Amino acid sequence: MVSEAIKIIHQKGYSGLSIRELAGKVGISEPAIYRHFRSKEEIILRILERMNRFGDLLRQELNKLPDARSKIKKLVEMHLEFLEANREMTSVIFSEEIFEPREGIQQKVREIIRSRREFLDQLLEVARQNKEVVDVPAQELSIVILGYLRMTVLEWRTANFSFSLQDRGQRIIETLDKIIFIKDVS
């Protein structure tokens, strides 16, 4: 049901998502939907949980890698792979309407952003201390990386998904390698 809700948001926007519309898409009655979700906002919270699970998987995979360069490369690749496989999710990510005055949703979004930022900040701070990256505060490097990713995904979305996000990801990785990482001169 969550996947269908994401598709509805992608096709019709947040305002197009209704219990009636979702019930019709999944082929069950409106009262049956209410057994799964108390409200439209609860559906959005479940979508955000899916994003949170991706964040957990991301951390697990990055923690297996030996150095900051391979971790940042994997972070970019995993984000872009996830979105290329779930392109409808971009309609949720870039929908300001969803996040407006709904405190529970805003709180969950802040929690996801904070968690991802803290993880990336810590990774980059260790890399900075180990002289793997330029001597710039980790928080600023995080903004560069996450902002670059967000802008690339937005460009892909507004181009109606007309280019390979994976190919663009390789360019992101090459650029980050040039501007963030210190070259080994030994």
C-alpha positions in Angstrom: 0.0 0.0 0.0 2.9 2.4 0.7 4.3 1.8 -2.8 0.9 2.6 -4.3 0.6 5.8 -2.1 4.0 6.9 -3.4 2.9 6.3 -7.0 -0.3 8.4 -6.4 1.8 11.2 -5.0 4.1 11.0 -8.0 1.2 11.1 -10.5 -1.2 13.5 -8.7 0.8 15.3 -6.0 0.2 15.1 -2.2 -3.3 16.7 -2.6 -4.2 13.8 -5.0 -3.5 11.2 -2.3 -6.7 10.3 -0.5 -7.9 7.2 1.3 -10.5 6.7 -1.4 -7.8 7.0 -4.2 -5.5 4.6 -2.4 -8.3 2.1 -1.7 -9.2 2.1 -5.4 -5.6 1.6 -6.5 -5.1 -1.4 -4.2 -8.6 -2.8 -4.7 -9.9 -2.8 -1.2 -12.6 -0.7 0.6 -11.9 2.6 2.3 -12.7 1.1 5.8 -10.1 -1.6 5.1 -7.5 1.1 4.4 -8.4 2.6 7.8 -7.4 -0.7 9.4 -3.9 -0.1 8.1 -3.7 3.8 8.3 -5.5 6.1 10.6 -5.0 9.1 8.3 -3.3 10.4 5.2 -0.5 11.7 7.5 0.2 8.2 8.8 0.6 7.1 5.2 3.3 9.8 4.7 5.0 8.7 8.0 5.2 5.1 6.6 6.8 6.4 3.4 9.3 8.3 5.6 10.0 5.1 7.5 10.9 3.5 4.2 13.4 6.3 3.7 14.7 5.7 7.3 15.2 2.0 6.6 17.3 3.0 3.5 19.4 5.2 5.8 20.0 2.3 8.2 21.1 0.1 5.2 23.3 2.9 4.0 25.1 3.2 7.4 25.5 -0.6 7.6 27.1 -0.7 4.1 29.4 2.3 4.7 30.6 0.9 8.1 32.0 -2.1 6.2 34.4 0.1 4.1 37.9 1.0 5.2 38.3 4.7 4.3 36.4 8.0 3.7 36.9 8.0 0.0 35.3 4.6 -0.5 32.5 5.5 1.9 31.7 8.7 0.1 31.7 6.9 -3.2 29.4 4.2 -1.8 27.1 6.9 -0.3 26.7 8.6 -3.6 26.2 5.3 -5.5 23.6 3.9 -3.0 21.6 7.1 -3.0 21.4 7.3 -6.7 20.7 3.5 -7.1 17.9 3.8 -4.6 16.3 6.8 -6.4 16.8 5.3 -9.9 15.0 2.2 -8.7 12.4 4.3 -6.9 12.0 7.3 -9.1 8.5 8.0 -7.7 10.2 8.7 -4.3 11.5 11.9 -5.8 8.0 13.3 -5.8 7.9 12.8 -2.0 11.4 14.2 -1.4 10.8 17.3 -3.4 7.2 17.9 -2.3 7.1 20.9 0.0 3.3 20.5 0.3 3.8 17.2 2.2 6.0 18.8 4.9 4.1 22.0 5.6 2.2 22.4 8.8 2.1 18.7 9.8 4.1 18.5 13.0 4.5 14.7 13.1 5.7 14.7 9.5 8.0 17.7 10.0 9.5 16.0 13.1 10.1 12.8 11.2 11.8 14.6 8.3 14.0 16.5 10.7 14.9 13.2 12.4 15.9 11.6 9.1 17.9 14.7 8.0 19.6 15.0 11.4 20.5 11.3 11.4 22.0 11.4 7.9 23.9 14.6 8.6 25.3 13.4 11.9 26.5 10.2 10.3 28.1 12.0 7.4 29.5 14.7 9.6 31.2 12.1 11.8 32.6 10.2 8.8 34.0 13.4 7.4 35.4 14.6 10.8 37.4 11.4 11.2 38.6 11.8 7.6 39.6 15.4 8.3 41.5 14.4 11.4 43.2 11.7 9.4 44.1 14.2 6.7 42.1 12.4 4.0 40.0 15.4 3.2 40.6 19.1 2.9 40.7 21.0 6.2 37.2 22.4 6.1 34.6 21.8 8.9 32.9 18.4 8.4 29.5 20.1 8.5 30.4 22.2 5.5 31.7 19.3 3.5 28.4 17.4 4.3 26.4 20.3 2.8 28.6 20.2 -0.3 28.0 16.5 -0.7 24.3 16.4 0.1 23.6 19.5 -1.8 25.4 18.2 -4.9 23.3 15.0 -4.6 20.1 16.9 -4.1 20.7 19.2 -7.0 21.6 16.3 -9.3 18.5 14.4 -8.4 16.3 17.5 -8.9 17.8 18.1 -12.3 17.2 14.4 -13.2 13.6 14.7 -12.0 12.9 17.9 -13.8 14.4 16.4 -17.0 11.7 13.7 -16.7 14.3 11.1 -15.7 15.9 11.4 -19.2 19.5 10.6 -18.2 21.2 7.9 -16.3 21.5 8.8 -12.6 24.2 6.2 -12.3 26.3 7.8 -15.0 25.8 11.2 -13.4 26.8 9.7 -10.1 30.2 8.8 -11.5 30.8 12.4 -12.4 29.7 13.4 -8.9 32.2 11.0 -7.4 35.0 12.2 -9.7 34.2 15.9 -8.8 34.1 15.2 -5.1 37.3 13.3 -5.3 39.0 16.4 -6.8 37.5 19.0 -4.5 37.3 17.2 -1.1 39.9 14.5 -0.9 43.6 15.1 -0.4 45.7 13.4 -3.0 48.2 10.9 -1.8 51.6 12.3 -2.8 53.8 9.5 -1.5 
